[in-house]
Amino acid sequence: MTDLRISAAFDGGNIVSISTQKADDIRLSIRPDQDSAFYQWFYFRLSGARHQACRLRLENAAGAAYPAGWDNYRARASYDRQHWFLVPTRIENGELIIEHRPEQDSVYYAYFTPYSWERHLDRLALAQQSARVRSHRLGSTLDGRDLDMLQIGSAEEGRRRIWITARQHPGETMAEWLMEGVIDRLLDESDPVATALLESAVFYLVPNMNPDGSVRGHLRTNAQGVNLNREWQTPSLARSPEVYHVMERMQGTGVDLFLDIHGDESLPYNFVAGCGANPGFTPQLERLESAFSAAFLAASPDFQTRYGYEKEQFGAETLTLASNQVGERFGCLSLTLELPFKDNADRPDKRVGWNEARSQRLGEALLIPILSVLEQLR
């Protein structure tokens, strides 16, 4: 019989193997982010288990950053790292238990469909083949990776400046999958929505705000264990160069609309969080938030407004968050868009749950509410 083996020594990999003596009792734990207590993202390969009834126990699941995220959650699996499906998963006695009988010699398991650094680089290179695109290197991360931005459209005077960032929290890979949908639609020269937007606006897109955390297999932090979405009030090159470089460029371009894309571990819905807790929040910004949400509801049945965050949820930290700080500093419409790790409870899909393809489609739909409020931004 082939020896069972667990490995995670690859881009985005995360797991610690404790015991692989028996297929029906594989013991594992999730490795925390570097210099941080955050953990929940996992991504690993199981070899040698073909046609065996496997029971994988992630023993430290109860101490994860968002333990409520395990309720009604199912892990993703793939044989080719291209096509992912759900496998039976449950939380029991503080352990996350995955049960699966692999049909092939090796199988990959992940918290959500991974988005590799190589795919990120490939997509940037592909996008810049369009005449609509300029690719800009904003600076370096702590590990020396490039932090890149795509400018789509002409930055002529008078055009609205639309900024979209994604994946500040590297384990929230659905955010970068959504960005693919945004980019692909903006570059489709036959799409009338994209054409209309680019007649009046220029887009600044940062598909991956946290390259180091992504490659290291982190859930929430950069190479130094810093949560980037608490750095926007006072970013620094020493702790958070990713935020520092983006904010520097924002100061140069100005911002009329900002969207920051995330994933939520607990809520099985797509929703936006606005800037109602900001000191500078105005009735006009409240009207813009309402108009944006109404247009998004019409554009996609996967979006909803019944469930989301409380206005005062982040308390004293409010202005350290990207959307709140940018909204306050530039006086603009600024929203956080959250996607689920679990299925979308409004439109469940028992086979794939909420996945990469559905994230891409939501990214395509996102252009419609942007267009709907474009003329009202200033």
VMD Tcl script that draws the C-alpha trace (Angstrom):
set ca {
  {0.00 0.00 0.00}
  {1.25 3.49 -0.84}
  {2.32 5.52 2.18}
  {0.04 8.41 3.03}
  {1.67 11.80 2.82}
  {0.55 15.34 3.55}
  {2.41 18.26 1.96}
  {1.92 22.01 1.74}
  {5.32 23.23 0.51}
  {3.87 25.19 -2.40}
  {2.47 28.61 -3.19}
  {-0.28 29.39 -0.68}
  {0.11 26.06 1.13}
  {-0.72 25.80 4.81}
  {-0.97 22.76 7.08}
  {1.03 20.95 9.75}
  {0.96 17.16 9.56}
  {0.74 15.48 12.98}
  {0.01 11.86 12.01}
  {-0.69 9.96 8.77}
  {-0.52 6.43 10.15}
  {-4.11 5.60 9.22}
  {-6.28 6.95 6.41}
  {-9.31 7.11 8.67}
  {-7.46 9.14 11.31}
  {-5.20 11.72 9.62}
  {-4.29 14.33 12.22}
  {-3.48 17.88 11.13}
  {-3.32 21.44 12.39}
  {-3.47 24.82 10.67}
  {-0.29 26.91 10.86}
  {-0.85 30.46 12.18}
  {0.23 33.50 10.18}
  {3.84 34.61 10.73}
  {4.19 36.50 14.05}
  {0.42 36.44 14.49}
  {-2.30 34.47 16.22}
  {-4.54 34.53 13.12}
  {-5.23 31.24 11.36}
  {-8.04 29.61 9.41}
  {-6.76 29.28 5.83}
  {-5.57 25.81 4.87}
  {-4.39 24.35 1.58}
  {-2.59 21.03 1.30}
  {-2.07 17.87 -0.75}
  {-2.85 14.32 0.31}
  {-0.98 11.60 -1.58}
  {-1.35 7.83 -1.52}
  {-5.00 7.65 -0.46}
  {-6.65 6.50 -3.68}
  {-9.96 4.70 -2.99}
  {-9.41 4.86 0.80}
  {-12.03 6.27 3.15}
  {-10.15 9.22 4.60}
  {-10.96 11.13 7.75}
  {-8.85 14.26 8.16}
  {-8.95 16.00 11.54}
  {-7.83 19.64 11.78}
  {-7.30 19.53 15.50}
  {-6.90 23.23 16.28}
  {-10.01 24.43 14.43}
  {-11.72 25.63 17.61}
  {-8.98 28.24 18.14}
  {-9.22 29.65 14.62}
  {-9.75 33.37 14.07}
  {-13.46 32.92 13.28}
  {-14.72 29.65 14.79}
  {-18.30 30.49 13.79}
  {-17.06 30.19 10.21}
  {-16.95 26.40 10.58}
  {-20.71 26.10 11.11}
  {-22.35 24.78 7.91}
  {-18.97 25.04 6.15}
  {-17.62 22.52 3.62}
  {-14.04 22.27 2.44}
  {-13.04 22.42 -1.22}
  {-11.20 19.57 -2.99}
  {-9.56 19.16 -6.38}
  {-7.55 16.58 -8.30}
  {-6.19 18.96 -10.94}
  {-6.21 22.32 -9.05}
  {-8.47 23.65 -11.79}
  {-11.85 22.17 -10.89}
  {-12.91 22.33 -7.24}
  {-15.84 20.66 -5.50}
  {-17.26 20.44 -1.99}
  {-16.54 17.52 0.32}
  {-18.34 16.47 3.53}
  {-17.08 18.58 6.41}
  {-18.21 19.10 9.99}
  {-17.05 20.64 13.24}
  {-16.96 18.14 16.11}
  {-15.39 18.47 19.58}
  {-13.43 21.51 18.44}
  {-11.98 19.74 15.38}
  {-12.79 20.34 11.72}
  {-13.33 16.90 10.20}
  {-13.16 16.32 6.44}
  {-14.34 12.93 5.16}
  {-13.57 11.97 1.60}
  {-12.68 8.90 -0.48}
  {-10.24 10.17 -3.16}
  {-10.67 8.74 -6.63}
  {-7.10 9.54 -7.70}
  {-3.61 9.15 -6.28}
  {-3.34 12.70 -4.99}
  {-5.94 15.26 -4.00}
  {-5.79 18.87 -2.80}
  {-7.93 20.36 -0.06}
  {-8.40 24.06 0.62}
  {-10.42 26.47 2.73}
  {-11.56 28.17 -0.49}
  {-10.50 27.88 -4.12}
  {-6.86 29.04 -4.11}
  {-5.62 31.90 -6.26}
  {-1.94 31.42 -7.00}
  {0.75 34.06 -7.31}
  {1.58 32.71 -10.78}
  {-2.02 33.15 -11.88}
  {-1.89 36.70 -10.51}
  {1.21 37.48 -12.58}
  {-0.24 35.80 -15.66}
  {-3.44 37.81 -15.41}
  {-1.52 41.09 -15.09}
  {0.55 40.22 -18.14}
  {-2.55 39.27 -20.12}
  {-4.41 42.45 -19.14}
  {-1.63 44.74 -20.31}
  {-2.01 43.37 -23.83}
  {-5.12 45.55 -24.08}
  {-4.77 49.10 -25.37}
  {-7.06 50.12 -22.52}
  {-4.51 49.15 -19.87}
  {-1.40 50.59 -18.28}
  {0.38 48.42 -15.71}
  {2.04 50.27 -12.82}
  {4.39 48.92 -10.17}
  {3.56 50.81 -6.99}
  {6.43 49.50 -4.87}
  {7.81 46.47 -3.04}
  {6.41 44.30 -0.27}
  {8.43 43.27 2.79}
  {9.44 40.04 1.02}
  {10.46 41.99 -2.09}
  {7.51 41.15 -4.31}
  {6.03 43.71 -6.66}
  {2.83 45.48 -5.70}
  {1.05 46.11 -8.99}
  {-1.85 48.25 -10.13}
  {-3.77 48.14 -13.38}
  {-4.98 51.45 -14.78}
  {-7.87 50.85 -17.15}
  {-8.94 53.85 -19.18}
  {-7.50 57.29 -19.73}
  {-6.79 59.56 -16.76}
  {-7.98 62.66 -18.57}
  {-9.04 65.67 -16.54}
  {-12.67 65.54 -15.48}
  {-13.00 61.77 -15.43}
  {-14.19 59.99 -12.29}
  {-11.44 58.12 -10.46}
  {-12.60 54.62 -9.47}
  {-10.35 52.62 -7.14}
  {-10.87 48.92 -6.37}
  {-8.56 46.91 -4.11}
  {-8.79 43.24 -3.20}
  {-7.27 40.59 -0.98}
  {-5.84 42.70 1.83}
  {-6.51 39.49 3.74}
  {-4.71 36.86 1.64}
  {-6.90 33.92 2.64}
  {-9.90 35.72 1.13}
  {-9.14 34.44 -2.35}
  {-12.70 34.99 -3.59}
  {-11.78 38.70 -3.67}
  {-9.18 38.19 -6.39}
  {-11.49 35.86 -8.30}
  {-14.03 38.70 -8.28}
  {-11.37 41.05 -9.66}
  {-10.97 38.78 -12.68}
  {-14.61 39.40 -13.50}
  {-14.18 43.16 -13.12}
  {-11.07 43.23 -15.31}
  {-12.41 40.92 -18.02}
  {-15.58 42.94 -18.44}
  {-13.75 46.28 -18.49}
  {-11.50 44.95 -21.25}
  {-14.36 43.59 -23.38}
  {-14.60 46.13 -26.18}
  {-18.00 44.77 -27.21}
  {-19.50 45.37 -23.76}
  {-21.60 48.56 -23.68}
  {-21.41 48.92 -19.89}
  {-17.62 48.86 -19.96}
  {-17.51 51.26 -22.88}
  {-19.87 53.72 -21.18}
  {-17.84 53.59 -17.96}
  {-14.54 54.23 -19.70}
  {-15.97 57.22 -21.53}
  {-16.32 59.01 -18.18}
  {-14.07 57.20 -15.70}
  {-10.64 55.73 -15.17}
  {-10.19 52.60 -13.04}
  {-7.28 51.92 -10.70}
  {-7.29 48.24 -9.72}
  {-5.04 46.46 -7.22}
  {-6.04 42.78 -7.56}
  {-3.79 41.58 -4.72}
  {-2.95 43.95 -1.86}
  {-1.04 41.29 0.08}
  {1.31 39.27 -2.17}
  {3.53 38.05 0.69}
  {0.67 36.73 2.80}
  {-0.81 35.06 -0.28}
  {2.34 33.09 -1.08}
  {3.03 32.29 2.59}
  {-0.43 30.77 3.06}
  {-1.61 33.36 5.58}
  {-5.21 34.00 6.48}
  {-5.12 37.69 7.33}
  {-1.69 39.30 7.57}
  {1.43 40.30 5.62}
  {4.98 38.99 6.04}
  {5.34 40.76 9.40}
  {2.04 39.56 10.84}
  {0.33 42.91 10.25}
  {-3.38 43.10 9.42}
  {-3.31 45.56 6.52}
  {-6.94 46.52 7.02}
  {-6.04 48.21 10.29}
  {-3.20 50.28 8.81}
  {-4.93 52.89 6.65}
  {-4.86 55.74 9.15}
  {-1.07 55.67 9.58}
  {0.55 53.24 7.11}
  {4.33 52.86 7.18}
  {7.03 51.40 4.97}
  {8.30 49.38 7.94}
  {5.00 47.66 8.80}
  {2.59 48.06 5.92}
  {4.32 49.16 2.69}
  {1.41 47.70 0.70}
  {-1.02 50.22 2.18}
  {1.55 53.01 2.17}
  {2.18 52.70 -1.58}
  {-1.51 52.52 -2.48}
  {-2.39 55.52 -0.35}
  {0.48 57.51 -1.89}
  {-0.87 56.82 -5.37}
  {-4.42 57.64 -4.28}
  {-3.22 61.02 -3.07}
  {-1.86 61.65 -6.54}
  {-4.92 60.56 -8.50}
  {-7.75 61.48 -6.16}
  {-10.66 59.12 -5.47}
  {-14.33 59.49 -6.43}
  {-15.40 55.92 -5.65}
  {-13.56 53.26 -3.67}
  {-14.43 49.57 -3.31}
  {-12.44 47.20 -1.10}
  {-13.18 43.50 -1.73}
  {-13.13 40.92 1.07}
  {-14.50 37.55 2.17}
  {-16.51 36.93 5.33}
  {-16.05 33.64 7.17}
  {-19.35 33.61 9.04}
  {-22.09 35.31 7.00}
  {-23.31 33.25 4.00}
  {-24.22 36.31 1.93}
  {-22.81 38.96 -0.40}
  {-23.18 42.42 1.12}
  {-21.59 45.86 1.39}
  {-20.52 47.83 4.46}
  {-20.54 51.60 4.17}
  {-19.12 54.58 6.02}
  {-22.08 55.52 8.23}
  {-19.83 55.51 11.31}
  {-17.42 58.08 9.83}
  {-17.35 61.57 11.38}
  {-17.57 63.10 7.89}
  {-20.46 60.97 6.62}
  {-23.01 63.20 4.88}
  {-26.61 62.85 3.66}
  {-25.29 62.88 0.08}
  {-22.99 59.93 0.82}
  {-25.90 58.11 2.44}
  {-27.97 58.64 -0.71}
  {-25.11 57.36 -2.86}
  {-24.75 54.24 -0.73}
  {-28.48 53.54 -1.06}
  {-28.45 54.15 -4.82}
  {-25.44 51.87 -5.27}
  {-27.05 49.04 -3.28}
  {-30.36 49.38 -5.12}
  {-28.60 49.15 -8.49}
  {-26.55 46.16 -7.33}
  {-29.73 44.38 -6.22}
  {-31.14 44.87 -9.70}
  {-27.90 43.75 -11.36}
  {-27.36 40.49 -9.46}
  {-29.67 38.15 -7.50}
  {-26.51 37.05 -5.63}
  {-26.37 40.43 -3.85}
  {-28.57 41.31 -0.86}
  {-29.04 44.03 1.76}
  {-30.82 42.23 4.61}
  {-27.68 40.91 6.32}
  {-24.38 42.66 6.95}
  {-22.37 44.51 9.57}
  {-23.65 46.88 12.21}
  {-22.77 50.52 11.53}
  {-20.66 50.83 14.70}
  {-19.18 47.31 14.48}
  {-15.53 48.41 14.37}
  {-15.70 51.06 17.08}
  {-12.42 52.88 17.70}
  {-10.80 51.03 14.79}
  {-13.22 52.47 12.22}
  {-10.86 54.95 10.56}
  {-8.04 52.39 10.39}
  {-10.06 50.36 7.85}
  {-9.52 50.96 4.14}
  {-13.04 51.91 3.09}
  {-13.64 54.14 6.11}
  {-10.31 55.95 5.90}
  {-10.52 56.51 2.14}
  {-14.13 57.63 2.42}
  {-13.24 60.10 5.16}
  {-10.08 61.42 3.54}
  {-11.51 61.93 0.05}
  {-15.14 62.58 0.97}
  {-16.19 59.94 -1.54}
  {-18.52 56.97 -1.83}
  {-16.49 54.19 -0.24}
  {-17.68 50.63 0.42}
  {-16.38 47.26 1.57}
  {-17.83 44.40 -0.47}
  {-17.91 41.07 1.40}
  {-18.28 37.67 -0.28}
  {-18.93 34.38 1.56}
  {-16.60 31.47 2.23}
  {-19.71 29.34 2.68}
  {-22.48 29.03 0.15}
  {-24.74 31.98 -0.64}
  {-27.76 31.13 1.53}
  {-30.08 33.00 -0.84}
  {-29.07 30.94 -3.89}
  {-27.30 27.79 -2.65}
  {-25.44 25.39 -4.92}
  {-24.91 22.06 -3.14}
  {-22.25 20.94 -5.59}
  {-19.80 23.88 -5.52}
  {-21.18 26.32 -2.93}
  {-19.98 29.88 -3.38}
  {-17.00 29.45 -5.67}
  {-14.56 31.15 -8.00}
  {-16.91 31.24 -11.01}
  {-19.72 32.83 -9.02}
  {-17.24 35.37 -7.64}
  {-16.18 36.27 -11.19}
  {-19.82 36.73 -12.24}
  {-20.43 39.02 -9.29}
  {-17.40 41.04 -10.39}
  {-18.93 41.46 -13.82}
  {-22.23 42.58 -12.29}
  {-20.41 45.08 -10.07}
  {-19.87 47.39 -13.03}
  {-23.60 48.08 -13.29}
  {-24.04 49.81 -9.90}
  {-20.81 51.72 -10.56}
  {-22.27 53.00 -13.82}
  {-25.58 53.81 -12.14}
  {-24.01 56.23 -9.65}
  {-21.17 57.52 -11.82}
  {-22.70 60.90 -12.69}
  {-23.68 61.51 -9.05}
  {-20.20 61.04 -7.60}
  {-19.30 64.73 -7.87}
}
mol new
graphics top color blue
foreach p $ca { graphics top sphere $p radius 0.5 }
foreach p [lrange $ca 0 end-1] q [lrange $ca 1 end] { graphics top cylinder $p $q radius 0.2 }
display resetview
